[in-house]
Amino acid sequence: VVKTLTLGTGKALAFCLIFSATAAFAQKPTAMPGHASPVLARQHKATIPNAKYPEEAAVIERIRARFRFSNNGTSDEVQFVRVKIQAQPAIQAWGQLIIGYNSSTEKIHVDFVRVLKPDGKVVTAGPNAIENLSSPVTQIAPVYTSLRQLHINVPSLGIGDTLEYQIETKTIHPLIPGQFFLDWDFSRHEITLNETLTVNVPKGRTIKVKTANGAAAPTIQDKGQRQVYTWHSSFTHRPKPPTGKNGKKKKKRTPPKFPDVQISTFTSWAQVGRWYAKLERPQAAVTAPVRAEAAELVKGHKTTLGKVKAIYDYVAENIRYV
């Protein structure tokens, strides 16, 4: 069992247009400031088990995600996580971190992965603990060879320890030059005491911002030529699952929901349509080689159905797509 991370708890693979209740594209959020986190400047001792949550295998004490976007669509991200390990299942779940990224558009750097022992000792994962591997999806869809995963083996993790790690991701080739967008879902799978999301954007840039699912609205600060949005969240109580008349857990159909936070520089569907039409038009053009290939395929077929079937069979058998 390993902990799989998509950078940006929502670091979902999709970009969002926040224009109506149904607006949603998705991208792996990517962004952030600086270098060393303040935690690098001091030693931390592992804390005692959280008295409020003794039944939890792990308690996430801190999540801090910072995104910084530029007008050209490039971005920087820093994510810091601190987790208290309280039982054996947490060692299995957090003993290996798997972090996905796109090598054609992003650069990723592991600032640190370290284990803080109750006696004050700090055990840090070295370069040999990190493997850069192809994503499993490439086995069934080779076209996605740029999708990679960092597998990080967490050293000497035990009950009572505190795990800290910080990952920086820089988007150097934006999916859509001149535009940026972000999905984010706050942690609700494990008890989380303190989570902060900070998004730093160019001041004066028109953006759509949407907060959903009961998440608190952000504070907004102007800092020179930048505007900073900050969200705070915590998940400190697990709701009890509904039960039926016989006392058994009742299965409840969960309707699809939007991400907790969505940000996009696209402001209308018309704007998205113009972008996509420009992108799609040259790809859909019927070129001379395509016409020649089609003519060869339908040769000898006298009915429209026969011609369509010939082209269909060729595409199905010779063109791989996902």
C-alpha positions in Angstrom: 0.0 0.0 0.0 1.4 3.4 -0.9 0.4 7.0 -0.7 -0.3 8.3 -4.2 -0.2 12.0 -4.6 -1.4 14.2 -7.5 0.3 17.4 -6.7 -2.3 19.8 -5.5 -4.7 17.6 -3.7 -6.9 18.3 -6.5 -3.0 18.5 -8.6 -6.4 16.7 -10.6 -5.5 16.5 -14.3 -7.8 19.0 -15.8 -8.4 22.7 -16.2 -11.4 24.6 -15.1 -13.6 27.2 -16.7 -15.6 28.8 -13.9 -18.4 30.4 -15.8 -21.5 28.5 -14.9 -22.6 25.7 -12.6 -21.5 23.2 -15.2 -18.2 24.7 -16.2 -15.3 22.3 -15.8 -12.1 21.5 -17.6 -9.2 20.1 -15.6 -5.5 20.3 -15.4 -3.0 19.3 -12.9 -2.6 22.4 -10.9 1.0 23.6 -10.9 2.6 26.6 -9.4 4.3 28.4 -6.3 6.9 30.6 -4.8 10.2 30.4 -3.1 12.8 27.9 -2.1 13.5 26.8 1.4 10.4 26.5 3.6 10.8 28.1 7.1 10.8 24.5 8.5 14.2 24.1 6.9 15.7 26.6 9.2 15.0 24.7 12.4 14.9 21.2 13.8 11.5 19.7 14.7 10.9 17.0 17.2 8.2 14.4 16.5 5.1 15.2 18.7 3.3 12.7 20.9 0.2 11.0 19.5 -2.7 13.4 19.0 -4.8 13.0 22.1 -8.0 14.0 20.3 -7.6 11.4 17.6 -6.1 8.3 19.2 -8.1 6.0 16.9 -6.6 7.5 13.7 -3.8 5.7 12.1 -2.4 9.0 10.9 -3.2 12.7 11.5 -2.2 15.3 8.9 -1.0 18.2 11.0 -0.2 20.6 8.2 -0.7 21.0 4.4 0.6 24.2 2.8 0.2 24.7 -0.9 1.4 27.9 -2.7 0.9 28.6 -6.3 2.2 31.5 -8.3 1.0 32.2 -11.9 2.4 34.4 -14.6 0.5 36.1 -17.4 2.2 33.9 -20.0 0.7 30.8 -18.3 3.9 29.5 -16.6 3.6 28.7 -12.9 5.4 27.6 -9.8 4.1 25.5 -6.9 5.4 24.4 -3.5 3.6 21.8 -1.4 4.6 21.1 2.2 3.0 18.2 4.2 3.5 17.1 7.8 1.9 13.8 8.9 1.8 12.2 12.4 2.1 8.4 12.2 0.1 6.7 14.9 -0.5 3.1 13.8 0.8 0.4 11.5 -1.6 1.0 8.7 -0.2 4.5 8.4 3.3 3.2 7.9 2.0 1.1 5.0 0.1 4.0 3.5 2.8 6.6 3.9 5.9 4.4 3.5 6.2 5.2 -0.2 5.1 8.5 -1.8 4.1 8.4 -5.5 4.0 11.8 -7.2 2.9 12.2 -10.8 3.9 14.9 -13.2 4.2 15.7 -16.9 7.8 15.8 -18.0 7.0 17.6 -21.3 5.6 20.6 -19.5 6.9 20.5 -15.9 10.0 20.3 -13.8 9.8 18.8 -10.4 12.1 18.9 -7.4 12.1 17.2 -4.1 13.2 19.7 -1.5 13.2 17.1 1.3 11.5 14.0 2.6 12.4 13.4 6.3 11.2 11.5 9.3 11.3 13.2 12.7 11.8 10.7 15.6 10.3 11.3 19.1 13.9 11.6 20.5 14.7 14.4 18.1 16.6 12.4 15.5 15.9 13.3 11.9 16.2 10.7 9.1 16.3 12.2 5.6 15.6 10.4 2.3 18.7 10.6 0.1 18.9 10.6 -3.7 18.9 6.8 -3.8 15.4 6.7 -2.2 13.9 8.5 -5.3 13.0 6.7 -8.5 11.8 8.5 -11.6 9.5 6.0 -13.5 7.1 6.0 -16.4 3.4 6.2 -15.4 1.5 2.9 -15.6 -0.9 4.5 -18.0 1.9 4.4 -20.7 1.5 0.6 -20.8 -1.9 0.9 -22.3 -1.5 4.3 -23.9 2.0 4.8 -25.2 1.1 8.3 -26.5 1.4 9.5 -22.9 5.1 8.8 -22.5 5.6 12.2 -21.0 3.6 11.2 -17.9 6.1 10.3 -15.1 6.0 9.3 -11.5 8.5 9.9 -8.6 8.5 7.0 -6.2 10.0 8.0 -2.9 10.8 5.4 -0.3 10.4 7.0 3.2 13.3 5.9 5.4 12.9 4.4 8.9 9.2 5.3 9.3 7.7 4.0 12.5 4.8 4.6 14.9 5.2 7.9 16.8 7.2 9.5 14.0 6.3 12.6 12.1 6.8 12.6 8.3 7.5 15.9 6.5 8.1 16.5 2.8 8.2 19.4 0.4 7.9 19.2 -3.4 8.4 22.0 -5.9 6.8 21.9 -9.4 7.5 24.4 -12.1 5.4 24.6 -15.3 7.7 25.8 -18.0 5.5 25.0 -21.0 1.9 25.9 -20.3 -0.9 23.8 -21.8 -2.4 27.0 -23.2 0.1 29.9 -23.5 -1.3 33.1 -21.9 -3.9 31.2 -19.8 -3.8 29.5 -16.4 -6.3 27.5 -14.4 -6.4 25.4 -11.2 -8.6 22.8 -9.4 -8.1 22.1 -5.7 -9.9 19.8 -3.3 -9.1 20.1 0.4 -8.1 17.0 2.3 -11.1 15.1 3.6 -9.8 11.5 3.5 -7.7 11.7 6.7 -8.0 14.0 9.7 -6.3 17.2 8.7 -5.7 19.9 11.4 -4.5 22.8 9.2 -4.5 23.3 5.5 -3.7 26.4 3.6 -4.0 27.1 -0.1 -2.4 30.3 -1.5 -2.8 31.4 -5.1 -0.7 34.4 -6.3 -1.8 36.0 -9.6 -0.9 39.1 -11.6 -2.9 42.1 -10.4 -5.3 43.4 -13.0 -5.7 40.0 -14.7 -9.3 39.1 -15.2 -9.9 35.7 -13.6 -12.9 33.6 -12.5 -12.7 32.3 -8.9 -15.2 29.8 -7.5 -15.3 28.2 -4.0 -17.7 25.3 -3.4 -18.8 22.5 -1.1 -18.9 24.6 2.0 -15.2 25.7 1.8 -14.6 29.1 3.4 -14.2 32.0 1.0 -10.7 33.3 0.5 -9.1 36.4 1.9 -7.7 38.6 -0.9 -4.6 40.8 -0.5 -3.0 43.2 -3.0 0.8 43.0 -2.9 2.4 45.4 -5.3 1.7 44.1 -8.8 0.3 40.9 -7.5 -3.0 39.7 -5.9 -3.0 36.9 -3.4 -5.9 34.6 -2.6 -5.7 32.5 0.6 -8.0 29.7 1.7 -7.9 27.9 5.1 -9.4 24.5 5.8 -9.5 21.7 8.3 -11.1 18.3 8.5 -11.4 17.3 12.1 -14.5 15.2 12.3 -15.5 12.1 10.3 -19.2 12.0 9.7 -20.8 8.7 10.6 -22.1 6.8 7.6 -26.0 6.6 7.5 -27.5 3.3 8.7 -30.6 1.5 7.6 -33.3 0.0 9.8 -31.3 -3.1 10.4 -28.3 -1.1 11.7 -26.2 -1.9 8.6 -24.4 0.9 6.8 -26.6 2.4 4.2 -25.1 2.9 0.8 -25.7 6.5 -0.3 -25.3 7.6 -3.9 -23.0 10.6 -3.9 -23.8 13.1 -6.6 -20.8 14.4 -8.6 -19.4 17.6 -7.2 -17.2 20.4 -8.4 -13.7 21.0 -6.9 -13.6 23.0 -3.7 -11.7 25.8 -5.5 -11.6 26.6 -9.2 -9.6 29.4 -10.8 -9.4 30.2 -14.5 -8.4 33.0 -16.8 -11.1 31.9 -19.3 -14.2 34.0 -18.6 -16.7 32.5 -21.1 -17.5 29.4 -23.1 -17.2 31.5 -26.2 -13.6 32.3 -25.3 -12.9 28.6 -24.8 -14.6 27.8 -28.1 -12.4 30.2 -30.0 -9.3 28.7 -28.5 -10.3 25.2 -29.2 -11.5 25.9 -32.8 -8.1 27.5 -33.6 -6.4 24.4 -32.1 -8.6 21.9 -33.8 -9.0 23.4 -37.3 -5.6 22.4 -38.7 -5.8 19.0 -37.2 -9.2 18.3 -38.9 -8.1 19.5 -42.3 -8.4 16.8 -45.0 -5.0 16.9 -46.7 -4.1 15.4 -50.1 -2.4 12.3 -48.5 -5.6 11.7 -46.5 -7.7 12.0 -49.6 -5.5 9.6 -51.5 -5.5 7.0 -48.7 -9.3 7.2 -48.4 -9.7 6.8 -52.2 -7.5 3.7 -52.1 -9.5 2.2 -49.2 -12.9 2.6 -50.9 -11.8 1.3 -54.3 -14.1 -1.5 -55.4 -16.9 -0.6 -53.0 -20.0 0.6 -54.8 -22.3 1.5 -51.9 -22.0 4.3 -49.4 -22.2 1.8 -46.5 -19.4 -0.3 -48.0 -17.2 2.7 -48.3 -17.9 3.8 -44.8 -17.2 0.3 -43.4 -13.9 0.1 -45.3 -12.7 3.4 -43.8 -14.0 2.5 -40.3 -12.3 -0.9 -40.3 -9.0 0.7 -41.4 -9.2 3.3 -38.6 -10.2 0.7 -36.0 -7.4 -1.7 -36.9 -4.5 0.7 -37.6 -5.0 3.9 -35.6 -4.5 3.8 -31.9 -6.3 6.4 -29.9 -7.5 6.9 -26.3 
